[in-house]
Amino acid sequence: MADRLQFNFSQTFPGAIWSTLVVPQQNLLILEVRDEDKREVRFSAFDYLQNSFRWKDLLLEEPWWIGLTAVSENILLLHLYQNTENPDEKSLMAFDILKQKVLWHLKDFAFSYLEGNAVVGMQSKPEILARTLDLRTGEVIPDSHNKNPLSGNISAIKPFQYVEGHAYFDTVKSFLAIKLNIEPVSSVEYVEYNSLIFISYYVKEEGLVNYLVVFDETGTLVAKEKLGDQLKGIGFETFFILAGCLIFVRNRGELVSYRIV
């Protein structure tokens, strides 16, 4: 990497980093790592300022049919599949990040969004009803009329994704063709930050390959990273910027960060 990007950290996991959530109040990055061979999902809380784990490789009672949903301050929400034949049949679990304990688990409930200290979603049994739950207790509370969905990743800068056929895809494709003499396919992800341009793109090289490139304000290539090859399809949010750092996943199982200067 060039002087504009300084190595920050690298952490490798025994599985695929499937999903991440940012907890800005705790300076934490929650990671969902899936090991398909063992059919296990493990969760870790990584302090992205201290470059250390708050806790690591947590395995919950349901080892596989579970995943990250949302987070608010110190409470993590996870969805569980009750019926593996029907992905619509879900339940919701709340987990205290600081105490590392399950607060509540509600079956037949699908998450929609967070609203302050409330969880809004749909109860499917005994009848389909919209419900608002207390985030800490899981108890039903009166529905709010001021619905302002919140995001658990408000402090992270995510790239814009443009798929093939979109006008902006063609614009970025032309830029990369001029600068790198390549022909991207399928999708590109793009964001500008601190006078730098970050682009994730795909090309065909004996299979589908994903690259991340960074250009400075003059259009000079600053950095290039191969994120993965022999891919089965395109990804979403293949990189993001958090606390002044570029963060991405390389080869599915390595979390990498460079400080932007």
N, C-alpha and C positions, 0 to 999 in steps of 0.2 A: 504494500500500500504506500501511497505517497505521503508527503508531510501533512496534507489536509486530513488524513485519517490515521490515527494512532491506535495500535492494538490495545484492546481493553481486557477481554477475557475470552476463553473458549472452554466449554463444558460438554463432555461427550456422555451420552446416555445409552444403555443397553436396550434400544428399541427406537421407535419412530416418534419424534416430537410431533404430536398430532394437533395440539391446540395450546394457546397461551392466553392468559388474562393478566392485566396489569392492575395492581393495587397501589395507587399513587400515595394513599395515606400512610402506607407501611413501607413504601419503596420496594415492593415485592413484585416479582414476576412468577405467576403460578403456571406450572407446566404440566401438561397431560402427556405422558409417554406410554405408547402402546407397544407391547411385545407380542407379536402375532404368534410366534412359536409357543410361548407359554400361555397365551390367551390371558394376559394380565395387563391391567392399566395401573400405572403408578403415578403419583402426584408429588411434585416438589415445589417448595417456596424458595425462590432465589432472590437475595437482596442485590439489586442491580447497581447500587451505589457502593456497597462494601465488597461486592464480588464474592459473596459467600452464601451458603445455604442456611436458611432459617430452619428448615427441615427438608428431608429428602427421601424419595422412593417410598412414599406412604401408599400402602395397599389397603383399600377399604373392604368391607364385608362382601360386597359384590365386586368380584375381581375383573370382570370383562365388559359387561353390558352397562357401562357408566361413562359419563363424560362431563367436561366443563360446560357450564351454562352462562353464568354471570357472577359478578362479585360486587359487594358494596362495603367499603371500609374493611372490616375484619371478618365478614361473613361471606363464605363461598357457597354458591348454588351449583348443584350437580344434577343432571338428569339421569334417570335409570330406565331401561327398557323392561317393562313387566312381561311382555310377550315378544319373544325374539322373532316370531313370524309376522308380527304387526308392529311396525315402528311407531305407530300413532298411540299405542298404549304405553304411557309413560308415568313415572312418578318423579317427585322432586325432593331432593335432600338439601338441608342447610348444614354447613360445616363451619365451626369457629376456627379461623386460621391461627389465632394466637394460642388458644387452649388445645387445639388439635382434637376436637371432639365433635361428634354429630349432635346438632341441636334439635332437629326434627326431621321426619321423613313422612311425606304425604303421598299415598298411592292415588292413582287415577287423577293426576293433576299435571297439566302441561303448561310450562312457563311461557309468558308472553313478553313482559318487560318489568323492570324495576321502577318504582316511583317513590323516591325518598326511602323511607324505612318500610315500604310495603312491596309485596310481590303480587303482580297482576297476572292472572292466567285463567285457564279453563279446567273446571272439574268435569270429568266424563261420566262418573257414576255416583249415585244411582241414576242421575239425569245430567244432561249437559248444561252447565251453568257457568257464567263468568264469576270469578271469585277474586277477592283481594285479601291477602294474608299478611299478618304481621311478620316481618323479616326475621325477628329473633325467636318468636314462639311458634310460628306456623298456624296460629289461630286465625279464623275468619274475622275480618274487621269490615265496618261499613265501607261501601265503595266510594271512592273519591271522585269528585267532578272535575278536579284539576289534574288532568292526566298529562304529565310531562315525562315521557320515558327517559331514563338515565342510562348511560353507558358505563360499563366497568373499565373502559379503556380510554377515558377522556384525556389522559395525559400523553397518550401515544399518538404520533403522527403516522397515519396509514397512507399507503400509496393509492392513487386512483387506478382502477383496472379498466382497460379498454380491450375489448375482444375484436377479433378479425371481422371486418365489415363496418366498424365504427370509424367515423371520420378522424378522430384523434389517434386511433390505431395507425391509420395511414400516415398521419403526420409524424408520429414517432418512428414508424417503419422507415420513412424517407430519411429522417435524421440519422438513424443507425446505419442505413445503407451508405450514406455519404461518409460518415465518420469511421465505420468499421468494415465496410464492404461486406455486409451480411444481409440476409433476408429473414427477418423474424416471422414466425407463424403463430397462429392461434390466439395469443394474448400478450399484452405488455402491461406492466405496472409502472407508474410514473409519479414522482413527487420532487418538488424543489425545496431545498432547505439550506440556509446559511450560504447562499451563492453557489450551491452545488446542485447538480441534476442527478437524480438516482433513477435508474431504469432496470427493471427485471424483464427479461425477454426469453423466448424459446426459439431454437433453431433445430433443424434435423441434421444430426451427425451420427449415422448408424443408430438411429433412435432419437427420441425427443430429449433435448438437453436444455437446461435452464441456466442462464447466466444473469449475474448482477453487475452492472457497470455504473461508474460514477464519473461525471464530467464537471469541470470547473466552469466559471462564467465565460471563459473564452472558447469553450467547446473542446478543450483538451482533455483527453482521457486521463483520469486520476487513478482509477482502480478497476480491476475486473476480477470477479470471483465466479467459479462454477458452483452452482448450488446443488445440482443433481443431474444425472444422466439416466438413459434407458427408462425414462418416465412413462407411466401409463396414461397420464393426462396432465392438464395444467393445474397449478395451485392458485390459491387466493391469499393475498397479503403475505407474499413470500419474504417480505422484509418490513421493518418499521423503524421509526426513530423515537427514542425514549431517553429523556434526561440528557440530551445532547449527544447521544450515541446511536450509531447504526447497529441494528440487531437483525440477524438472519439465521436461518437453519441451513446447514450444509450437510449433504449426503444423509438427509432425514434425521440423523441422530446427534448432530453436533450443533450446539448453540454457540454462535460467534458474535462478538461485539467489537466495534471500533469506535473510538472517541473522535467526534468531528471537531476540528480546530480551525 
